[in-house]
Protein backbone atom coordinates (compact mmCIF):
# COMPACT_ATOMS: atom_id res chain seq x y z
CA UNK A 1 0.00 0.00 0.00
CA UNK A 2 2.85 2.39 0.87
CA UNK A 3 4.49 1.67 -2.51
CA UNK A 4 1.21 2.40 -4.36
CA UNK A 5 0.82 5.77 -2.65
CA UNK A 6 4.38 6.65 -3.67
CA UNK A 7 3.63 5.88 -7.34
CA UNK A 8 0.52 8.02 -7.16
CA UNK A 9 2.55 10.98 -5.84
CA UNK A 10 5.02 10.62 -8.70
CA UNK A 11 2.20 10.57 -11.27
CA UNK A 12 0.57 13.62 -9.70
CA UNK A 13 3.78 15.70 -9.65
CA UNK A 14 3.54 16.99 -13.28
CA UNK A 15 -0.08 18.03 -12.69
CA UNK A 16 0.86 19.92 -9.51
CA UNK A 17 3.74 21.67 -11.31
CA UNK A 18 1.39 22.72 -14.12
CA UNK A 19 -0.95 24.35 -11.60
CA UNK A 20 1.95 25.97 -9.74
CA UNK A 21 3.29 27.72 -12.88
CA UNK A 22 0.34 29.53 -14.47
CA UNK A 23 0.42 30.40 -18.16
CA UNK A 24 -0.52 33.93 -19.21
CA UNK A 25 -2.50 34.89 -22.30
CA UNK A 26 -0.56 37.63 -24.10
CA UNK A 27 -3.13 37.97 -26.87
CA UNK A 28 -4.50 40.94 -28.78
CA UNK A 29 -8.10 41.40 -27.63
CA UNK A 30 -9.08 45.06 -27.05
CA UNK A 31 -12.74 45.71 -26.34
CA UNK A 32 -14.90 47.00 -29.18
CA UNK A 33 -14.64 50.78 -29.67
CA UNK A 34 -11.79 51.00 -27.15
CA UNK A 35 -9.63 54.12 -27.74
CA UNK A 36 -6.00 54.74 -26.86
CA UNK A 37 -3.54 57.53 -27.65
CA UNK A 38 -0.07 56.50 -28.89
CA UNK A 39 3.04 58.66 -28.85
CA UNK A 40 5.91 57.37 -31.02
CA UNK A 41 9.43 58.82 -30.98
CA UNK A 42 12.25 57.51 -33.18
CA UNK A 43 15.68 59.18 -33.11
CA UNK A 44 18.38 58.07 -35.53
CA UNK A 45 21.98 59.25 -35.83
CA UNK A 46 24.12 58.40 -38.85
CA UNK A 47 27.89 58.88 -38.65
CA UNK A 48 30.62 58.50 -41.24
CA UNK A 49 33.46 56.76 -39.42
CA UNK A 50 35.86 56.51 -42.36
CA UNK A 51 36.05 57.60 -46.01
CA UNK A 52 38.77 56.64 -48.47
CA UNK A 53 38.28 57.80 -52.07
CA UNK A 54 40.48 57.52 -55.13
CA UNK A 55 39.78 58.90 -58.61
CA UNK A 56 41.76 57.35 -61.46
CA UNK A 57 44.17 55.91 -58.90
CA UNK A 58 44.80 59.15 -57.00
CA UNK A 59 43.63 59.73 -53.43
CA UNK A 60 41.02 62.48 -53.22
CA UNK A 61 39.79 64.41 -50.11
CA UNK A 62 36.17 63.45 -49.32
CA UNK A 63 34.97 67.09 -49.22
CA UNK A 64 36.05 67.59 -52.84
CA UNK A 65 33.59 64.84 -53.79
CA UNK A 66 30.75 66.43 -51.83
CA UNK A 67 30.90 64.06 -48.83
CA UNK A 68 29.86 65.64 -45.54
CA UNK A 69 31.47 64.07 -42.45
CA UNK A 70 29.10 65.77 -39.98
CA UNK A 71 26.69 63.27 -38.38
CA UNK A 72 23.09 63.37 -39.58
CA UNK A 73 20.27 63.20 -37.04
CA UNK A 74 16.73 62.22 -37.96
CA UNK A 75 13.78 62.65 -35.58
CA UNK A 76 10.35 61.14 -36.22
CA UNK A 77 7.40 62.17 -34.03
CA UNK A 78 3.95 60.62 -34.39
CA UNK A 79 1.00 61.11 -32.07
CA UNK A 80 -2.12 59.17 -33.03
CA UNK A 81 -5.37 58.00 -31.48
CA UNK A 82 -6.41 54.44 -32.29
CA UNK A 83 -10.01 53.30 -32.01
CA UNK A 84 -10.34 49.52 -32.10
CA UNK A 85 -13.81 49.29 -33.60
CA UNK A 86 -13.62 45.51 -33.83
CA UNK A 87 -10.98 42.83 -33.29
CA UNK A 88 -10.92 39.11 -34.02
CA UNK A 89 -8.41 36.28 -34.26
CA UNK A 90 -5.54 38.34 -32.84
CA UNK A 91 -5.86 41.33 -35.17
CA UNK A 92 -8.00 44.47 -35.53
CA UNK A 93 -10.65 43.83 -38.17
CA UNK A 94 -11.82 47.45 -38.16
CA UNK A 95 -9.46 50.15 -36.90
CA UNK A 96 -9.69 53.95 -37.01
CA UNK A 97 -6.41 55.87 -36.60
CA UNK A 98 -6.52 59.65 -36.22
CA UNK A 99 -3.17 61.38 -36.70
CA UNK A 100 -3.05 64.10 -34.06
CA UNK A 101 0.43 65.39 -34.92
CA UNK A 102 3.19 64.42 -37.37
CA UNK A 103 6.76 65.65 -37.76
CA UNK A 104 9.95 64.46 -39.43
CA UNK A 105 13.09 66.57 -39.00
CA UNK A 106 16.71 66.39 -40.18
CA UNK A 107 19.84 67.92 -38.67
CA UNK A 108 23.38 67.96 -40.12
CA UNK A 109 25.91 70.30 -38.55
CA UNK A 110 24.19 73.68 -38.17
CA UNK A 111 21.60 72.87 -40.83
CA UNK A 112 18.14 71.92 -39.57
CA UNK A 113 14.98 71.35 -41.56
CA UNK A 114 11.62 69.58 -41.47
CA UNK A 115 10.44 67.27 -44.20
CA UNK A 116 7.90 69.40 -46.12
CA UNK A 117 4.35 68.08 -46.32
CA UNK A 118 5.13 65.23 -43.90
CA UNK A 119 2.07 66.36 -41.94
CA UNK A 120 -0.30 65.83 -44.90
CA UNK A 121 -2.36 63.34 -42.83
CA UNK A 122 -2.36 65.41 -39.64
CA UNK A 123 -5.89 65.81 -38.29
CA UNK A 124 -7.23 63.08 -40.58
CA UNK A 125 -8.55 59.62 -39.77
CA UNK A 126 -7.51 56.51 -41.67
CA UNK A 127 -9.61 53.35 -41.61
CA UNK A 128 -8.00 49.91 -41.72
CA UNK A 129 -10.60 47.30 -42.69
CA UNK A 130 -9.57 43.64 -42.77
CA UNK A 131 -10.65 41.76 -45.91
CA UNK A 132 -10.83 38.06 -45.07
CA UNK A 133 -10.99 37.06 -48.74
CA UNK A 134 -7.76 38.82 -49.76
CA UNK A 135 -6.19 38.50 -46.28
CA UNK A 136 -5.13 42.14 -46.43
CA UNK A 137 -6.19 45.51 -45.04
CA UNK A 138 -8.16 47.97 -47.12
CA UNK A 139 -7.02 51.49 -46.24
CA UNK A 140 -9.12 54.60 -46.75
CA UNK A 141 -9.72 58.06 -45.30
CA UNK A 142 -12.77 58.10 -43.07
CA UNK A 143 -13.94 61.52 -44.31
CA UNK A 144 -13.15 62.45 -47.90
CA UNK A 145 -10.61 61.16 -50.35
CA UNK A 146 -6.85 61.25 -50.30
CA UNK A 147 -3.86 60.16 -52.29
CA UNK A 148 -3.35 56.42 -52.31
CA UNK A 149 0.40 57.15 -52.17
CA UNK A 150 -0.04 58.51 -48.63
CA UNK A 151 -2.00 55.47 -47.44
CA UNK A 152 0.11 52.76 -49.07
CA UNK A 153 3.11 52.94 -46.62
CA UNK A 154 0.82 52.79 -43.56
CA UNK A 155 0.53 49.70 -41.36
CA UNK A 156 -2.30 48.89 -39.00
CA UNK A 157 0.19 47.39 -36.51
CA UNK A 158 1.15 50.16 -34.13
CA UNK A 159 0.82 47.66 -31.26
CA UNK A 160 3.87 45.61 -32.34
CA UNK A 161 1.74 42.46 -32.20
CA UNK A 162 4.44 40.59 -34.10
CA UNK A 163 6.41 40.11 -30.86
CA UNK A 164 3.57 38.27 -29.11
CA UNK A 165 4.01 34.54 -28.42
CA UNK A 166 1.99 32.06 -30.52
CA UNK A 167 0.47 30.51 -27.39
CA UNK A 168 0.08 31.07 -23.65
CA UNK A 169 3.41 31.44 -21.86
CA UNK A 170 4.83 31.25 -18.37
CA UNK A 171 7.61 33.37 -16.91
CA UNK A 172 10.92 32.35 -18.48
CA UNK A 173 9.45 30.99 -21.71
CA UNK A 174 11.10 32.09 -24.97
CA UNK A 175 10.24 32.12 -28.69
CA UNK A 176 11.60 33.44 -31.99
CA UNK A 177 10.12 35.86 -34.52
CA UNK A 178 11.26 35.55 -38.20
CA UNK A 179 12.59 38.56 -40.09
CA UNK A 180 9.80 38.64 -42.68
CA UNK A 181 7.42 39.97 -40.02
CA UNK A 182 9.66 42.62 -38.47
CA UNK A 183 8.89 45.87 -40.31
CA UNK A 184 6.26 47.05 -37.74
CA UNK A 185 8.94 46.74 -35.03
CA UNK A 186 11.33 49.16 -36.73
CA UNK A 187 8.54 51.50 -37.86
CA UNK A 188 5.34 50.94 -35.82
CA UNK A 189 2.33 52.00 -37.87
CA UNK A 190 4.36 52.44 -41.05
CA UNK A 191 5.49 55.73 -42.59
CA UNK A 192 2.69 58.32 -42.16
CA UNK A 193 4.04 60.99 -44.51
CA UNK A 194 6.24 61.67 -47.56
CA UNK A 195 9.99 61.92 -46.97
CA UNK A 196 10.60 64.71 -49.48
CA UNK A 197 8.93 67.28 -51.71
CA UNK A 198 6.65 66.43 -54.62
CA UNK A 199 9.58 67.24 -56.93
CA UNK A 200 11.79 64.44 -55.61
CA UNK A 201 9.05 62.00 -54.58
CA UNK A 202 9.61 59.68 -57.54
CA UNK A 203 13.37 59.67 -56.96
CA UNK A 204 12.92 58.83 -53.29
CA UNK A 205 10.51 56.02 -54.13
CA UNK A 206 13.05 54.59 -56.55
CA UNK A 207 15.81 54.71 -53.91
CA UNK A 208 13.59 53.08 -51.27
CA UNK A 209 12.68 50.26 -53.64
CA UNK A 210 16.37 49.73 -54.41
CA UNK A 211 17.21 49.64 -50.69
CA UNK A 212 14.39 47.19 -50.00
CA UNK A 213 15.56 44.92 -52.78
CA UNK A 214 19.25 45.07 -51.80
CA UNK A 215 18.71 44.34 -48.11
CA UNK A 216 15.80 41.90 -48.37
CA UNK A 217 18.01 38.87 -47.71
CA UNK A 218 19.43 40.50 -44.58
CA UNK A 219 15.89 40.92 -43.27
CA UNK A 220 15.00 37.33 -44.19
CA UNK A 221 17.99 36.02 -42.21
CA UNK A 222 17.18 38.12 -39.14
CA UNK A 223 15.49 36.51 -36.13
CA UNK A 224 14.41 38.09 -32.88
CA UNK A 225 14.70 36.14 -29.63
CA UNK A 226 11.90 36.97 -27.20
CA UNK A 227 11.64 36.04 -23.53
CA UNK A 228 8.73 36.46 -21.13
CA UNK A 229 9.84 38.13 -17.90
CA UNK A 230 6.49 37.85 -16.16
CA UNK A 231 3.93 40.50 -15.22
CA UNK A 232 4.05 43.65 -13.12
CA UNK A 233 2.21 46.88 -12.39
CA UNK A 234 3.02 49.94 -14.52
CA UNK A 235 1.06 53.17 -14.47
CA UNK A 236 -1.88 51.51 -12.78
CA UNK A 237 -2.07 48.70 -15.35
CA UNK A 238 -1.06 45.06 -15.07
CA UNK A 239 1.38 44.46 -17.92
CA UNK A 240 3.35 41.55 -19.32
CA UNK A 241 7.04 42.21 -19.91
CA UNK A 242 8.58 40.79 -23.09
CA UNK A 243 12.32 41.22 -23.42
CA UNK A 244 13.77 40.84 -26.92
CA UNK A 245 17.13 41.03 -28.66
CA UNK A 246 18.61 40.39 -32.09
CA UNK A 247 21.97 40.31 -33.82
CA UNK A 248 22.88 39.53 -37.41
CA UNK A 249 25.47 40.11 -40.10
CA UNK A 250 25.14 39.99 -43.85
CA UNK A 251 26.33 41.17 -47.21
CA UNK A 252 24.23 43.03 -49.78
CA UNK A 253 24.93 43.75 -53.44
CA UNK A 254 24.15 47.47 -53.87
CA UNK A 255 25.62 47.89 -57.36
CA UNK A 256 22.31 48.86 -58.95
CA UNK A 257 21.51 51.24 -56.09
CA UNK A 258 24.82 53.11 -56.58
CA UNK A 259 24.22 53.31 -60.33
CA UNK A 260 20.76 54.74 -59.67
CA UNK A 261 22.04 57.34 -57.19
CA UNK A 262 24.82 58.56 -59.50
CA UNK A 263 22.43 58.78 -62.45
CA UNK A 264 20.03 60.86 -60.35
CA UNK A 265 22.81 63.20 -59.21
CA UNK A 266 24.37 63.76 -62.64
CA UNK A 267 22.16 63.87 -65.74
CA UNK A 268 23.54 62.06 -68.75
CA UNK A 269 25.91 59.85 -66.77
CA UNK A 270 25.46 56.10 -67.08
CA UNK A 271 27.80 54.50 -64.51
CA UNK A 272 28.91 50.91 -64.26
CA UNK A 273 29.23 49.98 -60.58
CA UNK A 274 30.39 47.07 -58.49
CA UNK A 275 29.42 47.72 -54.90
CA UNK A 276 28.85 45.68 -51.76
CA UNK A 277 27.72 46.48 -48.24
CA UNK A 278 28.74 44.43 -45.21
CA UNK A 279 26.23 45.02 -42.43
CA UNK A 280 26.32 44.30 -38.69
CA UNK A 281 22.98 44.85 -36.95
CA UNK A 282 22.09 44.39 -33.29
CA UNK A 283 19.45 45.62 -30.89
CA UNK A 284 17.41 44.95 -27.78
CA UNK A 285 14.31 46.25 -26.12
CA UNK A 286 11.26 45.65 -23.97
CA UNK A 287 7.59 45.42 -24.92
CA UNK A 288 5.06 46.00 -22.14
CA UNK A 289 1.70 44.46 -22.99
CA UNK A 290 -1.53 45.46 -21.22
CA UNK A 291 -2.97 42.16 -20.01
CA UNK A 292 -6.42 43.56 -19.26
CA UNK A 293 -7.01 45.54 -22.46
CA UNK A 294 -5.04 43.18 -24.71
CA UNK A 295 -2.98 45.84 -26.51
CA UNK A 296 0.38 47.59 -26.35
CA UNK A 297 1.24 49.54 -23.21
CA UNK A 298 4.78 50.70 -24.04
CA UNK A 299 7.82 49.85 -26.14
CA UNK A 300 11.50 50.80 -25.88
CA UNK A 301 14.23 49.66 -28.27
CA UNK A 302 17.84 50.55 -29.05
CA UNK A 303 19.46 49.51 -32.31
CA UNK A 304 23.01 49.80 -33.62
CA UNK A 305 24.35 49.09 -37.10
CA UNK A 306 27.74 49.20 -38.75
CA UNK A 307 27.92 49.34 -42.55
CA UNK A 308 31.10 48.89 -44.60
CA UNK A 309 30.74 50.02 -48.21
CA UNK A 310 33.15 48.94 -50.94
CA UNK A 311 32.29 50.80 -54.15
CA UNK A 312 33.97 50.69 -57.55
CA UNK A 313 32.44 52.78 -60.35
CA UNK A 314 33.30 53.72 -63.91
CA UNK A 315 31.64 56.43 -65.99
CA UNK A 316 32.45 59.07 -68.56
CA UNK A 317 32.19 62.87 -68.24
CA UNK A 318 32.59 64.95 -71.40
CA UNK A 319 34.44 62.10 -73.08
CA UNK A 320 36.81 61.47 -70.16
CA UNK A 321 36.76 58.04 -68.51
CA UNK A 322 36.56 58.18 -64.73
CA UNK A 323 37.28 55.32 -62.35
CA UNK A 324 36.29 56.06 -58.76
CA UNK A 325 36.80 53.71 -55.83
CA UNK A 326 35.53 54.32 -52.32
CA UNK A 327 35.67 52.53 -48.97
CA UNK A 328 33.25 53.98 -46.45
CA UNK A 329 32.44 52.97 -42.88
CA UNK A 330 29.05 54.12 -41.57
CA UNK A 331 27.49 53.63 -38.15
CA UNK A 332 23.96 54.25 -36.96
CA UNK A 333 22.25 54.37 -33.58
CA UNK A 334 18.48 54.37 -33.27
CA UNK A 335 16.30 54.84 -30.23
CA UNK A 336 12.60 53.96 -30.36
CA UNK A 337 10.03 54.80 -27.70
CA UNK A 338 6.29 54.17 -27.84
CA UNK A 339 4.00 55.24 -25.01
CA UNK A 340 0.23 55.04 -24.59
CA UNK A 341 -2.34 57.02 -22.63
CA UNK A 342 -6.08 57.59 -22.50
CA UNK A 343 -7.33 60.16 -25.06
N, C-alpha and C positions, 0 to 999 in steps of 0.2 A: 504493500500500500504506500509506504514511504517513497519507494522508487517511482511509482506511478505519479504521485504528486509532483515529484521533481521534474519528470518529463513534461507535465502540464505547464509548469512554470517556464520551462525553456520554450515551449511552443507559444506561450502568451507574451514572451518578451518583445518580439517584433511589433505586436499590436500595441503594447504599452508605449514603446518608443515612438510609434506613429502618432499616438495621441499626445505625447509629451512635446513633440516638435511640430507645432501647427504650421500649415502652409497658408500663405497669403495670396489673395487674388489681386494681382497688379494689372487689372484689365482696364480698358477704356469704356466707361459706361456713364457719361454725364447725364443728368436728368434732362428731359425735354424742355427746351426753351431756357436752359441755364445759360447765364451770361458771365463772362470773365474778361477783365482787361489784361492785356499782355504788353510788357515793355521789353523790347529786344535791343541790346547794345552789342555791336561787334566792332572791335578795334584791331586793325591790322597794321603792322609796320614792316616795310620791305627795305632791306639794306643791301648795298653792293659791297661785298667783302673784298673782292679782288677783280681787277680788269687787266687783261693783257691783250693788246691789239697789235697786229702787224698788217701793213698794206704793202703788197708786192715785196714781201720779205723784210721790210724795215719797220722797226718798232715805232708806234705812233701813240702820243698822249691821248688818253680817253676823251678829254674835253674837246680836242680837235675834231672828234667824231660825233660830238653832240651828246656824249654820255654824262649824266649828272650823278655824282657820287653821294649827294645828300640823300638821307633816308626819306622814303615816302610813307606818309601815314594816311590811312583811310578809316573813316568813322561812319558806320551805318547806325541810324537810329529809327526804330519803328515802334510806334504805339498803336495798338489795334484792340478793338473789342470784338470778341467772338461770341456768337449766339449759337449754341448747339440746338438747333430746331429739333432734329431727330438723330439718333445714333443706333446702330445695329451691327452685330457681328464684329465688334472691335474697331469700328470706324464711324465717323459722322456721315450720315446719309443725306443730311440737309444742314448746311452750315452757312451762316451769314457773318462775314467779316467786314467791320467798318474800320477804315484806316483813319485814326484820329490825328496822327502826325507822322510825317515822313521826311527824312533828311539823309543825304549822302554827301560827305565832305572829303576833300583831299588837301594834304599839306606837304609841301616839299621846300625845305629851307624856309625862306620868309614869304613864300607864295602860298596863299590859302584860297580855296574856292569851293563852292558847292556845285554839285552836278545839277545843271539846269533842267527844269521840268521833271526832276525826280519825284516831286510831290503831286504829279498829275492825278493820282488816285486819292489824295488827301480829302477827307470829308465824304468819301463815297463808300458804298457798301457792295461787296462782291459776294455772290451766291455760289456755293460749291454744292452741286447736286449729283449724288452718286447714281450712275446708270448701270444697273445690274447686268444688262445685256452686253454692253461694251466693256464692262469692268473698268470704267474710267469716270472721272469727274467732269461734269459739264459746268463751265464757268461763265458767269454772266453778271452784268451790273444790275442790282436790284431795281434802281430807278434810272431809266434812260439807257442809252446805248453808249458804248465806248470802243476804243480800238482793241481788236483782238490781240494785237501785239503787246498791249499792256497786261492782258490777262494770261497770256500763254505761259510766262515764266513763274506764275504763282503756284503755290502748293497749299493744299488744305491742311497739311500736317505742320502746325505750329506748336503741337504738343510733344513732338519728338517721340511718337508712338513706336517708332522702329526699334527703340532700345528695350521695349517691354519683353518679358520672357514669354515663351509660347505656351506655358502652363503655370499653374500655381507653384510658388517657390517658398522655401524656408530660408531663414538666415544662413548665409554661407554658400548657398547654391550659386552656380555660375552658368553662363551660356554665351554663345558667340552670335554675332550679327554679321552677315556677309556684306561686302562692299557695294554690291549693286543697289542696296537699299539706303545708302548713307547720306544722300544729298540733303534731306531735311535736317540732318544733324549739323552740317556745316552752314546751312542757310535756312533756318526754320521759317516756314511760310513761303519760301521762294523769294525771288527778287521783285519787290513791289513797285519798281520804277525804272525808267531808262537810265543807262549809265552816262550817256553823252547827249549832244544836241541832235536835232533832226538831221543836220547836215552830215554827221558822221555815224548815224545810227546803223546804216548798212555795213559800214566798215567794221564797227564794233561787233555786229552780229557775225560777220565772217570770221573775225579773230576768235570769238567765243566758240564757234563751231570747230575751228581748227584746234583750239586748246582741248575741247571735249574729246575730239577724236584722238589727239596725240596721247592724252593721259588716261584714256578709258581703261587700258590694261592695268595701270597702277591702281585704279579704283576697284577693278575686279579682283585683284589680288589682296586687297585690304580686308582685314577682319577686325572687329572690335570685340574685346573680351569684357563681358559684364559680370558683376558680382553683386548679389543682394546683401546689403549690410543691415537689414532689419528695418524696423519702423521707429519713429520718434515723433515728438511734438514740434511743430515749427509754425510760428505765427498763429497759434490757436487751432491749427489743423493737424490731424494725424497723417503723417506722410511716410511713404516707403523710400528708402535711400538706395539708389542703384549707382554703384561706382563702376566706371568704365575706363579703359585705356586701349591704346593701339600704337603700333609701330610697324613701319614697312619701308622697304627700299625698292627701287625699280629704275628702269631705263626707258626713256621715251624718244622716239624718232620725231624730231620737230623740224625736219628739213622743209616740208611744205609750208609750215607756219612761218619760218624765217623768210622764205621766198615771197609769201603773201605780204608780210610786214614791209619788206624792202620795196616791193612793187607799189604799195600804198603810199610810202614816203616819197618815192621818186618816180614821177610819171615817165613812161617810156623805157624803164629799166626792167629787164627780164632776167633775174639772177638764177644761177644754178647753185643750190646749197646742199651741203651735207652737214647736218647738225643733230646732236644728241643731247639729252638732258638726263643726268643722273640725279635722282631725287631721294632724299631721306625725310620721312614724315613720321612724327610721333605726337601723341597728345593724351590727355587724361581729363576726366571731369566727373561731375556728380549730377544725376537727375533725381530730383525730389518729386514723388508722385503722390497726389492727393488720393488717399485710399477711400475716403467717403464719397467725393464727387467723381472719382474715376477720370481724372485729367491731370495735366501737368501742373505742378506747383512752382517749381523753379529749376533752372539749369545753369551750371557754370562749366566752362571748358577752356583749357589752354592748349594751343597747338603750336608746334615748331616745325619748320621745314628748312632743309638745306638743298640748294639746287646748283649743280655744276653744269655749266653750258660749254660745249665744245662745238664751235661754229666755223665752218669753212665755206666761203662763198666766192663765186666768180661772176662778174658782170662787166658790161662795157659802158663807158660814158664818153660820148662824143668820139667814138672810134677807138678809144684807149681801153685796153683790157686791164681790169682790176681784179686782183686776188686778195681777199681780206680774210684773215684768220683771227678768231677771238676766243679766249678762255675767260669765262666769267663765273664768279662764285656769288650766289645770292642767298640771303637768309630771310626768313619771315617768322614773325611771332604774331599770333592771333589770340585775342581774348574774347570769349562769348559769354554773355550774361542775359538770361531770360527770367523775368520776374512776373508774378501775377497778382492781381488785386481785384476787389469787387468794383464794378463800374460806379 
